[in-house]
Amino acid sequence: MARQTVKPQKPAAEPPLGRKDWIEAAVVMLAEDNVEALRVDTLAEKLGVTKGSFYWHFEGREDLLSAVVETWRLRMTSETRALIVDTSGTPWERLERLIRIAVSHRQDVPGGPFEMTLRDWARRDAKVASVVHEVDTERVKFLRQLYREAGLSDGDADDYAELHMAFVIGTRLTLSPSDREEIRRRRRVGTALLLPRERAVGNPKRPFSGAQP
């Protein structure tokens, strides 16, 4: 019987990568390291492709970094707003959902490692600093809206919005994303601190003017 010749297989083609794939890979890398460490060749190696795919979608490294910053801006403002507003439930439940999103194992959430890298970068880059300031302003504005909808006065809503931002950013500085028990504990702390339901039902005293809990 004639021996069947087995033809050698062609090497597998590189998986097609889109612009979004490169951006997401950059987000992960920036959550783990600083901006200076982000290199196209390093990113390509992590993705298991050559740099040719990158230049189909970006003019260069600076173009990628601009796309990363814009992605963060949208996630922290319009996309987060849409996610929360479209969620059924009371205003308090929406605020609680914001706490659960931020105090989690994810790296790209408000206050997470990715945001900390951008904030550090903003100290040395005026354009990034401008975006961070814009995002912070929009986030506080949205929080004020939610607290007002929950029944707080304008003054109390302003105070709790600022406190909410400070808690989310501050707690992530010392939180290990892999420590699930600590994540649960800090969610409980955040819920107790930031969701003053008893104050929303008629307590006339300001929460930061000496009122007793």
Helices and strands as residue ranges (DSSP letters): H 19-32, G 35-37, H 40-47, H 54-57, H 61-74, I 75-79, H 80-85, H 91-102, H 113-122, H 126-149, H 154-173, H 180-194, G 197-201
